[in-house]
Each structure stands twice: as C-alpha cells, then as structure tokens.
Amino acid sequence: MRSVVPWSPTTFEDRSGYESVQQAELIKTPHVAFRPIDAKQGLDGALYIADWYNPIIQHGEVDFRDPRRDRTHGRIWRLTHKDQKPVINQPITAKDSVERNLERLADDADLVRLFAGQSLRQQILSSGPARASFDAYVQKVAKDQARGLEQLELSWVLEGLGNFDPTLQKSLFESTDGRLRAAYTHQIANQIRWVKTSQFDSLDASQIGQWTALGKRLVQDDHPRVRLEAVRLLAQLPSVDAAQAACLALQRPMDRFLDFALWQTMRDLSSVWLPEFRAGKFRFSNDPASIAFALKAAEDPSTIDAVLKMLDEKITSDAPANAQAARSTMAILVAELGNGAQQAKLIDRLIDPVAPTTLPDEALRGQLLQAILDASLRRKEALAIEPATAVALTKLAEQAIAKDKNSESLAPADLGLVALRTLGPWRIAGTRARIEAISQDASSTSAVRVAALRSVANFGDDAAKNLLAQLTQDASTDVAIAAMEGQADTNLGAASKSLIGRLVSDPSGAESLSNAAAGFLGRKDGAANLLAALQGVSVDASAARQLKSALRKMNAGGDLIKAIDAAGKLEENRWVLSDELRSKWLELAQTQGDPVQGEWIYRRSELQCIQCHKIGGVGGLVGPDLTSIGAQAPADYLIESLLNPAAKVKEGYNAKLVRTENDEVLAGIPVRESDSEVVLRLADGKEVTIKKDEIQDIKESRSLMPDGLLDSLTQAEAIHLLRFITEMGKIDGKMLVALDGAVRQWEALQWTEKAHVLFNRTSLDSIVGDQSNFTWQLHPALVSGSVPMRSLATFRPHPGVPNHTFLRTKFAITRAGDVVLDFGSAPKGSISLWADGKPVPIEGKTVKLPMSQGDHWVFVGVNRDIIGEESVSISIDPNLTTAKQ
C-alpha cells in the first residue's frame, strides 16, 4: 500500500507569488492502515504526523458501511532528526510576562512568534499596565529600521485588535525589504475593510482619494509582490481613478499571480468604471493595454458598441505591440459577446478590401470569422453583410480554392477556407453554383469540399437536400460523413441509414463513421433512428466494436448496444459481476496477473482509458486520477468499478445530460456553472459551454465510463488489467509513479500519406514546420517514465536514411531559465532534437535548452533502426534545470 509522508515543499519566491518544489519522500511504508492526513512542526522542532490509521478510506467508490473500516483507532507520530538537540517544549501563554512575549516576536520560529502574538493580545485586552508596556515597546522598535520583522509582528498584534499604528506603518512603508512593504500594503487593504465596516460599508470621497493616491504609488513599486497587494488594495476603492491606478501594473513586468489579481480587481470595480466607459466618459487615459485588459476581464456585452467604435480609431501607444494586442482583444470580445448586427460590423472591418482592421496575424482573422460563423449558426441567423464585404469574402474563398488546386496546405482556420464556409449560411449572392460545383469536385481536397458542402447544406431547400443525399455515397469518407451530418438536420432517419450502410460497405472508415454516429446519438430521436438502421444488416466485427465503443461514450441504451452486437455477430465474453467471479478474479490477479501486460492493455485505443484517466499527471480529465488508486481502494471495489462503473461513482464524476433547444444532447462532467451558462467536459476531454437560455432540459446522468468495457477482453487480459489497476501507487509494487523528473506528456506522430510525402520531399527538419501537415495522438510515458516505441509509426525520408518515429511535448515555462534534458542510456545517434523550431545538437547524454517565459514545443526523433521496439527515457535534470514550469 502506498502510504507516504512527503517533505513539506521547499518554497521559493516566484516574482509576485511563490513556487514550491516537492522534496524527497520522508516516510513510506507498505502497511495497509498507515494513512497520514496532516503534519505540523511543534515548538520543540519535531514533526508531528496525524495518522488516521485506517485500511479503508473514502473517495466515493468505497462504501461508508464497509466492515473493514476502522472507526476506533488513530495515532500521532513524533519524528525528530537523529542529530536534533533536545528542546524544552514550554507552552507560550498569556500567563508569561509581557516582556517575555515581546522578546519572542523576534524569534526565528514562526510558531513561537504566532503564539506570542496571540498571548499579547489577551494581555493587552485584560491589563492596562500590559498595554502601557506594549505601547512603549512599539515606540522603541518603530524607530529602528533594522527591526523590521518585529515591526511587522507588532503591527499584526494591533491589527488583531482592530488598531493600526501609523508610526509602525510608516516604518514598514519606508523599509528597504520588499517583503515588508508587501505586508504593509496588505495591512492597509485590511484597514480599509475595517473602516468600511465601521461606516456601514461605505467610504467618503476624501478617504477614497487618499488611499487611491497611496495605491497608485504602491502599484509602481519595484517589488512585484507589493504591486500585487496594491492591485488588490485598489479593488476596495469604488472609483474610476482606482481602476485606472490598478492598470498601472501593466506598465511593469506581469506574471500569472499579478494577472489574476488585476483581472479580479477589474471585475470587482466593473460596477464603477463600466457605466463611465459605456458613456464615453472614461477610457483609462487611452492606454490600449489597460483598455483591452479591463474589457476582457469584464466580459460585458454592453461594451461592444463602444469597442467597435474604438476599433475604428487609431490606437496610439509607446509600444506598438501593445496597440496590436489591444486590437486583438477587442476583436475577440466582439466575436464572443456581440449580437448579429455587431458581429456583422466586425466582419466588415476584418474583411474590408481597402483598409481592414489591422491584426497581428492572418490566422487570428480566420479564427474570429469562424467564431462569428459558429455563433450565427447557433442563432440560425444569416448576418447582414455589406455588399463590399460579401465580394471580399467571395474572393477570399476563391483564393483558398486556388491554393488547394496548387497543392498548398490549408489550416482549418485559414481565412479563405472559413470564408468559403460562410457563403451559404450568409446567403452571399451569386455563389451557390460555384460552391455546389466545388463540393462535387473530386480533384479538390476533402477539406475544401467539406467546407463547400457545409456551406451548401445551409440553403435547406430540395436542391440542397438532393445534393447531400448524393454526396453521402461519395468516395471520400470525410465528404460522405459531412453530407450525412448535413442530411441529419432535415432527415435523421435517412442520414442514419446512409451512415450504417457506409459502415457495412466500407469498414475501413469505421473510426470516422463511429464518431459521426455518436453525434447522431446526441440528437433528438438519434438512438431510435440508429436502432432502425441497424435492423437486418451485417457489420464487420471490428467496425461493430468501434461503433459500440463510440456510442457507449454517449451512454447508448442497452437495445442499441444489443443491435450492434447482433449486426457484428460479436462473440464476446459477457462478464457479469457476482460473488463467485469477484473471488475468482481476486485470486487470479494475485497468482497469474501481470501488471506489465496489464499496462499495455490499459493503453489500448479501443478501451479509451488514457483519454479519460490520468496517471502521473498525464491523460484525460473525465475520470478519476489512477496514479494511486491501488493504494486508495480495495481490489474488490476496483473489480466492481471495471465491470459495473455506474454502481459507485466517485464524487465529482457524475455526468449531466443536457438537451438544448436545438434538440442536441450532450453528456459530460460539470466543470463550472454560472447564472448564464453551464460548462461540461465531454468524454473526449473537450469543454463545451452551453448558454442556460438554450437549455431545454438538464438532468443527472451516470459515469461516462460505459458498461461492458471489458467485454472484448479475454479473461486472461481482464486479469492482467485488474492486476495493473490494483498495483497502481503501491509502495512495494511495480506500478509506483516515481518523482524522477521523467517527461511524461508526449504526443506521437501518426502515419498519414500527407506526412509521408512531405518527409520524402524534404528532410527530418520538416517536423517543426506547418503542423497542419501532421496528425498527433496522445502517447504518454509508461508508469516507469519511459516512452514506448511499440506500435508507433515510422518514417523514412529517403533511401539510406534510418526509420524515425517522432514525438513532441510542450513545456509551459512560468519562469525563464534552462531546461536540461537527460536521455538516459539512449545510444549515441539514436535521438534527434528540435526546440522552438530549430534543430538542437546532442553531444552527450544531456542537452541544455534556454527557455523564456511562455510555451515551447520540443520535438524528438527516435532512430528506430537503433532503438527498435525498446522504450526511450527522457527526463528533466532537477539539479541543473533553472526554468520553472
């Protein structure tokens, strides 16, 4: 059983916040009942560990009434260092002298100062002489800048009594130690709260002005934590001047802590500055960075007209990049929050052939246009596009078609490709015949044909319906599926028959067709139509399994699953949980189960385990983290969760079933909910936001883990999988995730004809080029930390060049520095490396990568002629790495 007490994380200052680094494990034992739940250091320097001492713990999947639960025992351990000197553990109380407790305020130990301060408050409240002694001491310490820590402790003692000494505050304000100035700033914010409470939650104008002026000074302090505290201080002051002063923080280096603090402050003060902004009376001194940040934080639709007006104005700034970023943020706000008329005005500005709104990159314009198209489709609204803009959209679509004919790659958000998608929904005059022709043009790529087809489908008349019906039989699976999805909008029964018929005739496209079927299941009456289409047909067994897996994720009913079984003639083991099966499998798991083989079964794509669960921080989010599941839950409960996942669902993983007013059905785990929207995490890990006014019905569902997930496994495979799950996290087992710096988050390049041709025409260095040429799939490291090569695609650019497999990972750097990668025992020449788009030579077993703050893609090429089917180990050296993730 994995029972561990780690070292408390070592904490370092990280700009305006702190970072913690996990240290080596302090105590670990295989004892089944050792359950450390808290650890505190005592006044004697020893570590006291509260041990729940229970073989059964509750994480939702374990019954509270389980007879093995220990309801009686518990222990406290006292842990000392072998060289620790004995310390007299004397209590600190108000019975001690005031002078003794005042001396303790300078002690190195936090606990000593804490208890001394608590005792002093009691003494001050109960004794006049004690208060006199305390006040005299304050005056003495306040004059000595070298006693900053004592000044702070004395301030805290007084604050606990509702008193704020200006002499102490002045000393702290003038301190050369930024940490003390930050503490002072925090105390001023507390003082403002005290005053507001005493004045019935209000401040007068002079108080607001005085504290705003102070906050304005502090928000420009050299120390980032002072700036953070000042931003939150200003949030207490209801004035536009306070909002503008808070945005001065943007003129100094920002970090994730400051960013959130300022975001919250802009929201806290929005009731003050937003009305003034809408009226045109307040513009943050026309600073583009402040305007963009505040508007993004507020996310208020009522500002959109003002934002559109600002897009027409010339945004001046000392830093051109700030002006560009501001334009981008404003445009995004209009696309996300605007109504149809406002979004149409934005398109006029984005697509204006003479003077389009300047944005940092073309891709953003495409993304914005796509967001507006999606919003208009949800509203079932054809935007009123200006004639000149309509002509420009048509020309952009023709440019995309021309690029396609010239074999130029098109990203999904290519501006021209998105423009092609808009021609039908927005009824762009004179384009119908052209987009109908392109949808049927076999010489065009499926991406362009699908864009044209979706555009045609929005006409919704008989001609469009007939074209869709025709294209459901197209040779291109992607085009056929797009036609079926369009057909489903008006005739779900016919679309379902088209889909199942295609699955029968072309099982090679089972994955794409099954995903489309899952979309059909999410429509009203989708299950009934799919069930009818499956009657009397015969489906390839592997295609049937793929369909079954996809529909199970959508909580398909038993009748539909049985129909798939019948169509595919699936001869599967029917594992039904019983006492006999439970006892048998528990014994077999211990005697014959192999956790190593079980891990490979867990990674099978058809089981989808990796897509839903995390191990070692890598994987999906719709199921519980399995890193330590074997140490947390008894084996008999794990059997039940595998065979009957809906029986006991871990808290926080019950799905909700949402039906929208468009009869779309979505099943997912609730992520968050507000007064206006619900956010669900779907089975594929994607998050979807649903407006509450678009929801027709919402109800509790069950676990997203489908029943019968193990039906396709043999008993031996099921036993191996069970052994793997029950070993996860056990301190004495083979499946313990080590804190060894292994890079675990990887994606592997999938084999596609497009990638194959690209490599043959170019070189390995193409791997860091246009990523629209490649298809990547999650491929996490094994529990051991190594990355398996088994079954991964290989590419040989030219004759004589070794076969290579490609991996990639992203480092999200929060503090700039070096990342030192260690390639372990990989033979020389077996690993190639690219970072930030450039090849990196590997001279030895390690390589140093300088990385700035932000995201960095790292690509790895593995020479399979050398490595073969072995795994590779790539880790971050914690001793040499200075960057922070």
Residue pairs with C-beta under 8 A, 6 or more apart in sequence:
1 29
1 30
1 31
1 32
1 34
1 631
1 730
1 731
2 28
2 628
2 630
2 631
2 729
2 730
2 731
2 736
3 28
3 29
3 30
3 31
3 34
3 35
3 36
3 631
3 731
4 25
4 26
4 27
4 28
4 36
4 731
5 25
5 26
5 27
5 28
5 36
5 39
5 49
6 22
6 23
6 24
6 25
6 26
7 22
7 23
7 24
7 25
7 26
8 23
8 39
9 20
9 21
9 22
9 23
10 20
10 21
10 23
11 18
11 19
11 20
11 21
12 18
12 19
12 20
12 21
13 19
13 225
14 255
14 257
14 814
14 815
14 884
15 224
15 225
15 253
15 255
15 257
15 258
15 815
16 224
16 225
16 227
16 228
16 255
16 257
16 258
16 261
17 225
17 228
17 255
17 256
17 257
19 814
19 815
19 884
22 739
24 739
25 739
26 47
26 79
27 36
27 49
27 79
28 731
29 731
30 730
30 731
30 732
32 55
33 53
33 54
33 55
33 70
34 51
34 53
35 51
35 52
35 53
35 54
35 57
36 49
36 50
36 51
36 52
37 50
37 51
37 52
38 49
38 50
39 47
39 48
39 49
39 50
40 47
40 48
41 47
41 48
41 111
42 48
42 78
42 89
42 111
43 87
43 89
43 90
43 92
43 109
43 111
43 112
43 115
44 87
44 88
44 89
45 80
45 84
45 87
46 78
46 79
46 80
46 84
47 78
47 79
47 80
48 76
48 77
48 78
48 79
49 76
49 77
49 78
49 79
50 74
50 76
51 74
51 75
51 76
51 77
52 74
53 70
53 73
53 74
53 75
54 69
54 70
54 73
55 68
55 69
55 70
55 634
56 62
56 66
56 68
56 69
56 70
56 634
57 632
58 64
59 624
59 632
59 633
59 650
59 651
60 624
60 648
60 649
60 650
60 651
60 652
60 653
61 624
61 633
61 637
61 641
61 648
61 649
61 650
62 633
62 634
62 637
62 648
63 648
66 634
68 634
92 101
92 104
92 112
92 115
92 116
92 119
93 115
93 119
94 119
94 120
94 122
94 123
94 126
96 119
98 120
98 123
98 130
98 133
98 134
99 133
101 116
101 119
101 120
101 123
102 116
102 120
102 133
102 134
102 137
104 112
104 113
104 115
104 116
105 113
105 116
105 117
105 120
105 149
105 150
105 153
105 154
105 157
106 113
106 147
106 149
106 150
106 153
107 113
107 116
113 153
116 153
117 153
117 156
117 157
117 160
120 134
120 157
121 157
121 160
121 161
123 130
123 134
124 130
124 131
124 134
124 157
124 161
125 161
134 157
137 154
138 154
138 158
138 165
138 167
138 168
139 167
141 147
141 150
141 151
141 154
141 168
142 151
142 154
142 165
142 167
142 168
142 170
142 171
143 171
145 171
145 174
145 175
145 176
148 171
148 172
148 175
148 177
148 180
149 180
151 168
151 171
151 172
151 180
152 172
152 180
152 183
152 184
154 165
154 168
155 164
155 165
155 168
155 169
155 172
155 183
155 184
155 187
156 187
158 164
158 165
158 168
159 187
159 190
159 191
162 194
164 187
164 191
164 194
169 184
169 187
169 188
172 180
172 181
172 183
172 184
172 187
173 181
173 184
175 181
175 184
178 221
178 222
178 223
178 225
178 226
179 223
179 225
181 218
181 221
181 223
181 226
182 223
182 225
182 226
182 228
182 229
185 218
185 226
185 229
185 230
185 233
186 229
186 232
186 233
188 211
188 214
188 233
189 229
189 232
189 233
189 236
192 203
192 211
192 233
192 236
192 237
193 236
195 203
195 207
196 202
196 203
196 236
203 211
203 237
203 238
208 237
208 238
208 239
208 241
208 242
209 241
211 233
211 236
211 237
212 234
212 237
212 239
212 241
212 242
212 245
214 233
215 230
215 233
215 234
215 237
215 242
215 245
215 246
216 245
216 248
218 226
218 227
218 229
218 230
218 233
219 227
219 230
219 231
219 234
219 245
219 246
219 248
219 249
220 227
220 248
220 251
220 252
221 227
221 230
224 252
224 253
224 255
224 258
227 249
227 252
227 258
228 249
228 257
228 258
228 261
230 246
230 249
231 246
231 249
231 258
231 261
231 262
231 265
232 261
232 264
232 265
234 242
234 243
234 245
234 246
234 265
234 269
235 242
235 246
235 264
235 265
235 268
235 269
237 269
238 269
238 271
238 272
239 272
240 272
240 273
240 276
240 282
242 269
242 272
243 265
243 266
243 269
243 272
243 273
243 284
243 294
244 273
244 282
244 284
244 285
244 290
246 262
246 265
246 266
246 269
247 262
247 266
247 284
247 287
247 289
247 290
247 293
247 294
249 258
249 262
250 262
250 287
250 289
250 290
250 293
251 289
254 262
255 814
256 814
262 293
262 297
263 293
263 297
264 297
266 273
266 293
266 294
266 297
266 298
267 297
267 298
270 297
270 298
270 300
273 282
273 294
274 298
274 300
274 302
274 303
276 282
277 283
277 294
277 303
277 306
278 302
278 303
278 306
280 306
283 291
284 290
284 291
284 294
286 316
287 317
288 315
288 316
288 317
288 322
288 323
288 325
288 326
288 327
289 317
289 319
289 322
289 325
289 326
291 310
291 326
291 330
292 325
292 326
292 328
292 329
292 330
293 329
295 303
295 307
295 329
295 330
295 333
296 329
296 332
296 333
299 333
299 336
299 337
300 337
301 337
301 338
301 339
303 333
304 333
304 334
304 337
304 338
304 339
304 342
305 342
307 330
307 333
307 334
308 334
308 342
308 345
308 346
308 349
310 330
311 327
311 330
311 331
311 334
311 346
311 349
311 357
312 349
315 323
315 326
315 327
316 323
317 323
317 326
324 358
324 359
324 360
325 360
327 357
327 358
327 359
328 359
328 360
328 364
331 346
331 350
331 357
331 359
331 364
331 368
332 368
334 342
334 343
334 345
334 346
335 343
335 346
335 368
335 371
335 372
335 375
336 371
338 346
340 376
340 379
340 381
340 383
340 384
341 384
343 372
343 375
343 376
343 383
344 383
344 384
344 385
344 386
346 368
346 372
347 369
347 372
347 383
347 385
347 389
348 385
348 386
348 388
348 389
349 356
349 357
350 356
350 357
350 359
350 365
350 368
350 369
351 369
351 389
351 392
351 393
351 396
351 419
352 388
352 389
352 392
353 388
353 391
353 392
353 395
356 365
359 365
359 368
362 415
363 411
363 413
365 415
366 411
366 413
366 414
366 415
366 417
366 418
367 413
369 415
369 418
369 419
369 422
370 413
370 418
370 421
372 383
373 418
373 421
373 422
373 425
376 382
376 383
376 425
376 426
377 425
377 458
378 662
378 694
382 425
382 426
382 427
383 426
385 393
385 426
385 428
390 426
390 428
390 429
393 419
393 422
393 423
393 426
393 428
394 419
394 423
394 428
394 430
394 431
396 415
396 416
396 419
396 420
397 416
397 417
397 419
397 420
397 423
397 431
397 435
398 416
399 416
400 410
400 414
400 415
400 416
400 417
400 419
400 420
400 448
400 451
401 416
401 420
401 438
401 444
401 448
403 410
403 414
403 416
404 410
404 444
404 445
404 447
404 448
405 443
405 444
409 770
409 772
409 773
410 416
410 417
410 445
410 447
410 448
410 772
411 417
411 770
411 772
412 447
412 772
417 447
417 448
417 451
418 451
420 435
420 438
420 448
420 451
420 452
420 455
421 451
421 454
421 455
422 428
422 455
423 431
423 432
423 435
423 455
424 431
424 432
424 435
424 454
424 455
424 456
424 457
424 458
424 459
425 455
425 458
432 456
432 459
435 452
435 455
435 456
436 452
436 456
436 467
438 444
438 448
438 449
438 452
439 449
439 452
439 453
439 455
439 456
439 467
439 471
439 479
440 449
440 467
440 471
441 449
442 475
442 476
446 476
446 478
446 479
447 478
449 476
449 478
449 479
449 482
450 478
450 479
450 482
453 468
453 471
453 479
453 482
453 483
453 486
454 482
454 486
456 464
456 467
456 468
456 486
457 464
457 468
457 483
457 486
457 489
458 464
460 489
460 490
465 487
465 490
465 491
468 483
468 486
468 487
469 483
469 487
469 494
469 498
470 483
471 479
471 480
471 482
471 483
472 480
472 483
472 484
472 487
472 495
472 498
472 502
473 480
473 498
474 480
474 483
477 502
477 506
477 509
477 512
477 513
478 512
480 498
480 502
481 499
481 512
481 513
481 516
483 498
484 495
484 498
484 499
484 502
484 516
485 495
485 516
485 519
487 494
487 495
487 498
488 495
488 496
488 520
488 523
492 520
492 523
492 525
492 526
492 529
493 529
493 532
493 533
495 520
495 529
496 520
496 526
496 529
496 530
496 532
496 533
497 532
497 533
499 513
499 516
499 517
499 520
499 530
499 533
500 517
500 530
500 533
500 534
500 537
500 539
501 533
501 537
502 509
502 513
503 509
503 510
503 513
503 514
503 517
503 539
503 540
503 543
503 547
504 537
504 538
504 539
504 540
506 513
507 539
507 540
507 542
507 543
510 540
510 542
510 543
510 546
510 547
511 546
513 543
513 547
514 543
514 546
514 547
514 549
514 550
514 551
515 550
517 530
517 547
517 550
517 551
518 550
518 551
518 553
518 554
520 526
520 529
520 530
521 527
521 530
521 551
521 554
521 556
521 560
521 665
522 554
522 664
522 665
522 666
522 667
523 663
523 664
523 665
524 659
524 663
524 665
526 665
527 556
527 557
527 559
527 560
530 551
530 560
531 559
531 560
531 563
534 560
534 563
534 564
534 566
534 567
535 563
537 567
538 567
538 568
538 569
539 547
539 564
539 567
539 568
540 568
541 568
541 569
541 570
543 568
544 564
544 565
544 567
544 568
544 569
544 570
545 568
545 570
545 606
545 712
546 606
547 564
547 568
548 561
548 564
548 565
548 568
548 570
549 606
549 608
549 706
551 560
551 561
551 564
552 561
552 706
552 707
552 708
552 709
553 608
553 683
553 684
553 704
553 706
554 665
554 667
554 683
555 655
555 657
555 667
555 701
555 702
555 704
555 706
556 706
561 708
564 570
565 572
570 712
572 711
572 712
573 710
573 711
573 713
573 714
573 715
573 718
574 711
575 581
575 643
575 708
575 710
575 711
575 718
576 643
577 639
577 640
577 643
577 644
581 639
582 636
582 639
582 640
585 639
585 718
585 719
585 722
586 635
586 636
586 639
588 715
588 719
589 635
589 719
589 722
589 723
589 726
590 723
592 716
592 719
593 719
593 720
593 722
593 723
593 724
594 720
594 723
595 720
595 723
595 724
595 727
595 733
595 734
595 735
596 724
596 734
597 717
597 720
597 724
598 720
598 721
598 722
598 723
598 724
598 725
598 727
599 724
599 735
599 782
599 783
600 790
601 607
601 713
601 717
601 720
601 721
601 724
602 609
602 610
602 721
602 724
602 725
603 609
603 610
606 712
607 709
608 683
610 619
610 620
610 778
610 780
611 619
611 620
611 683
611 684
611 685
611 778
612 619
612 620
612 622
612 623
612 683
612 685
612 704
612 705
613 619
613 620
613 623
613 624
613 625
613 626
614 620
614 621
614 625
614 626
614 627
615 625
615 626
615 627
615 728
615 737
615 780
615 783
616 627
616 737
616 742
616 744
616 780
616 781
616 783
616 785
617 627
617 744
617 745
618 744
618 745
618 778
618 780
618 781
619 778
619 780
620 685
621 669
621 681
621 685
622 653
622 668
622 669
622 681
622 682
622 683
622 685
622 704
623 653
623 703
623 704
623 705
624 650
624 653
626 725
626 728
627 728
627 729
627 737
628 728
628 729
629 638
629 725
629 728
629 729
630 638
630 725
630 726
630 727
630 728
630 729
630 730
630 733
630 735
631 728
631 729
631 730
631 731
632 729
633 641
635 722
635 726
637 648
638 722
638 725
638 726
639 722
640 647
640 648
641 647
641 648
641 705
642 709
642 710
642 718
642 721
642 722
642 725
643 710
644 707
645 702
645 703
645 705
645 706
645 707
645 709
646 702
646 703
646 707
649 702
649 703
652 669
653 669
653 703
653 704
654 669
654 700
654 701
654 702
654 703
655 667
655 668
655 669
655 700
655 701
655 702
655 703
655 704
656 667
656 668
656 669
656 670
656 678
656 680
656 698
656 699
656 700
656 701
657 665
657 666
657 667
657 698
657 699
657 700
657 701
658 665
658 666
658 667
658 668
658 678
658 680
658 690
658 695
658 697
658 698
659 665
659 666
659 695
659 696
659 697
659 698
660 666
660 690
660 694
660 695
660 696
661 694
661 695
661 696
662 694
663 696
666 680
666 682
666 688
666 690
667 680
667 682
667 683
667 701
667 704
668 680
668 681
668 682
668 683
668 688
668 704
669 680
669 681
669 704
670 678
670 679
670 680
670 681
671 679
671 680
671 681
671 687
672 679
673 679
675 692
676 691
676 692
676 693
677 689
677 690
677 691
677 692
678 689
678 690
678 692
678 695
678 698
679 687
679 688
679 689
679 690
680 687
680 688
680 690
681 687
682 688
683 704
710 718
710 721
713 721
724 735
727 733
727 734
727 735
728 735
728 783
729 735
729 736
729 737
730 736
734 783
735 783
736 783
737 783
737 785
738 784
738 785
740 785
740 875
741 822
741 875
741 876
741 877
741 878
742 781
742 785
742 786
742 873
742 874
742 875
742 876
743 781
743 809
743 821
743 874
743 875
743 876
744 780
744 781
744 785
745 780
745 809
745 810
746 778
746 779
746 780
746 781
746 787
746 807
746 808
746 809
747 776
747 777
747 778
747 779
747 807
747 808
747 809
748 776
748 777
748 779
748 792
748 793
748 805
748 806
748 807
749 755
749 767
749 774
749 775
749 776
749 793
749 795
749 805
749 806
749 807
749 808
750 774
750 775
750 776
750 777
750 793
751 793
751 794
751 795
752 774
752 775
754 773
755 773
755 774
755 775
755 795
756 795
758 766
758 773
759 766
759 795
759 796
759 797
760 797
760 798
762 797
763 797
764 797
764 801
764 804
764 832
764 861
765 834
765 839
766 773
767 774
767 806
767 834
767 859
767 861
768 834
768 837
768 838
768 857
768 859
776 808
779 787
779 792
779 807
781 787
782 788
782 871
784 871
785 873
785 875
786 871
786 872
786 873
787 807
787 871
787 872
787 873
787 874
788 871
789 805
789 862
789 864
789 867
789 868
789 869
789 870
789 871
789 872
790 869
792 805
793 805
794 803
794 804
794 805
794 864
795 803
795 804
795 805
795 806
796 802
796 803
796 804
797 804
802 863
802 864
802 865
802 866
803 863
803 864
803 865
804 832
804 861
804 862
804 863
804 864
805 861
805 862
805 864
806 859
806 860
806 861
806 862
807 859
807 860
807 862
808 857
808 858
808 859
808 860
809 857
809 858
809 860
810 855
810 856
810 857
810 858
811 819
811 851
811 855
811 856
811 858
811 883
811 885
812 854
812 855
812 885
813 819
813 851
813 852
813 853
813 854
813 855
813 856
813 883
813 884
813 885
814 853
814 884
814 885
815 853
815 883
815 884
816 851
816 852
816 853
816 883
817 850
817 851
817 881
817 882
817 883
817 884
818 848
818 849
818 850
818 851
818 880
818 881
818 882
818 883
819 848
819 849
819 851
819 876
819 881
819 883
820 846
820 847
820 848
820 849
820 876
820 877
820 880
820 881
821 833
821 846
821 847
821 849
821 858
821 874
821 875
821 876
821 877
822 845
822 846
822 874
822 875
822 876
822 877
823 831
823 842
823 845
823 846
823 847
823 872
823 873
823 874
824 845
824 872
824 873
824 874
824 875
825 845
825 873
826 845
826 867
826 872
826 873
827 866
827 867
829 863
829 866
830 862
830 863
830 866
830 867
830 872
831 842
831 860
831 861
831 862
831 863
831 872
832 839
832 842
832 860
832 861
832 862
832 863
833 839
833 840
833 842
833 847
833 858
833 859
833 860
833 861
834 840
834 858
834 859
834 860
834 861
835 849
835 851
835 856
835 857
835 858
835 859
836 851
836 856
836 857
837 857
840 847
840 849
841 847
846 877
846 880
848 880
849 856
849 858
851 883
860 872
860 874
862 872
